Amino acid sequence: MNKVAGYLNKYPRLTAVTVFAFVLAVFYFVWRDSVTVERGLNGLPLFMMWGTVDVTSVFMPLIVWESDITCYVLRHIVGAEVSQAANLLCHPDNGACMSVVWDCTGLKQVLEFFFIILLFPSCHKHKLWYVPAGVAVLAVFNIFRLVLVFIAGSDGLEAMEMAHSSFKFLFNGLIFVLWLVWAEFVYRPHVVKRVS
């Protein structure tokens, strides 16, 4: 056990990146294995956790809130034409529709970020401001992502699906950048001060 502790102390950055990757992988597999998609009576997807809990209805206020903000940004900032029915955003010209479901809310990514920072050994005082700041950055990015996915839909459903898939990787990249900022600029300077 002392060998492992010595290795971890000798290579702290590699250890930190390994912990980051481990937490991300655990979230990925837990999420993948606990969430299933079923079709409801109306044909829309229902997201079920552990096969029994319909989280679509539990999180519907969050879903509608995200849809409303996305629709507002599209109409009033981007100037795009969009028709909205609850969580369904449609292009009036080509009929391509985007259904904002609970998996689109960025909740998984927020939880990943929260646990990555929480599990990182550091002073809780700095976590109290950095976690909410990171959550705000992730929320803004998620709205930006939804807006861009909708805009891609003006070229058809295939373009919308390609944009949706691409942004999944960018979301994880943003979490890594937020963690890197935490590890190198917020957490690390305080460690150096304590050691000196």
N, C-alpha and C positions, 0 to 999 in steps of 0.2 A: 504494500500500500504506500510506503514511503517513496518508492520509485515513481509511482503515478503522481503523487503530490509534487515530487521534485520536477518531473516533466512538465506538469501544469504550471508550476512557478517559473520554469525556464523559458517557456514559450507562451506567454499570456495572451498574445494576439491570436495565435493559432487556436488556443483553447477557447477564446471568446467566439471566434468564427465557428468553431465546431459546435459550441452550445447554441449559437444562433441557428445553424443549419439543423441541429437536432430538434429544436422547438418547432421550427417551420415544418419539418418532416412529420413530427408527431401530429401537428394540427392538420396537415394535409390528409394523413391516413385516418385520423379520427373523424374528420369532416366527411371524407369520402365514404367511410364505412358506416357512418351513422345517418347520413342523409340519403333518402331515396326520392325519386320523382315518380309520381303517379298522375294519372289523368282524372280530373274531376268530372262531374256530370256535364258541365258546360264545355268540356274539352280542354280547359286551361290546366296547366300543370299545378299539382299540389306537392309541396315539399314536406316530406314526412321525416321526422327524426325517430330513429329506432323502429320504424315501421308503424308506429301507433300515434305519435303526437304530430298533429297538423300545425306546423310552425308558420304556414302561410297566413292563417287567420290570427294567430297569436301576434305576429309582427305586422299585421295589415296597417296600423296607423303609421309605422315607420316607412313602410312601402309606399303608402299614399303621399306621405310628406316628401320623400325622395322624388316621387313622380311629379308632384306639384312644383318643387324647386326646379327640377330639370325642365319642365314645361315652361315655367316662368323665364328661365335663362334663354331657352330656345326662342320664345316669342319676343321678349323685351330687350335682350342683349344681342342675340345672334340675328334676330329678325326672320327666323324661319317660320314657315307655316306648319302648324302641328294641331292635330285634334286629339283630345284627351278624354278618356273614359276611365276614371279611377286610376288604375296603375297601367293602363294601356295607352301608349303614345303612338300615333299613326301619321304617316305622310299622306296628305290628302291627294297628291298627284299620282303616286305609284302604288298606294295601298300597303306599303311595307310597314309593319307594326312592330313595336318593341314593347314587350311586357316586362315591367319592372317587378321582379319577385324578390323574396327576402334574401336570396343569394346575391342579388345585385346591390344590396344596401351597403356593402363593404363591412358588414358586421364581423365576418370571419377575419378580415384583415385587421380590423381594430382590436379584436381579441388576440390575434397573433402578436401585434405590436405591444399591447398591454402586458402580455405574459413574458415576452422577450425582455422588456425593460424591467419588469417586476423581478424576474429571475437573475438579472444581472447584478452582481454584488456591488452595491454602492449605497450612498446616503439616501434615505427616503425623502429627505427635505427637497432634493433636486428632482426626484421622481414626481413630486406633487405638482410641479409646474410643467415638467417636460412631457408627461403622459397626456395631459389635456391639450398641450400645444401640438403634439404629434397626432392626436385624434382629430383635431381641427384641420391639420394639413391633409390627413387621409380623407376626411369628409369632403373637403374642397376638391381634392383630386378625383374622388368618386363622382361628384357632380360633373366635373370636366369630362371624365370618362364616359358617363352616360350621354352627355351632350354630343361628344364626338362619335359615339356609336350610332346615335340617332342620325346625325348628319351623314355618316357613311351610308345609311339606309336610303338616302336619296338616289344612290346608284343601284339599289335593289337589295333584296334580302341576303344574297350571298356576301355582298360587301359589308353588310351590317354584322353578319356572323363572323367574318374574318376580323373585323375591328374588335368585336367582343372577345374573341379568343386572344388577340394580341395584347389587349389591355390587362389580361390576367397576369402575364409575366411582368408588365410594367408596375403593377401594384406591388408584387413581391420585391421588385427592384427598389421601389420607393421605401418600403419597410426597411430594406437593407441600408439604404442611404440614411434614413432617420436613426437607425441603430448605430451606424458608423459615426454620425455626428454626435450621438450620445456618448459612445465609447471613447472617441478621440478628443472631443472639444468640451463636453460638459462633465463627464465622469473623470477622465484622465487628469485634467488640471488639478482637480481636488485631491486626487491620490498623490500627485507630486508635491502639493503643499503639505500634506500630512507627513510624508516621508522626510521632507527637508528639515 
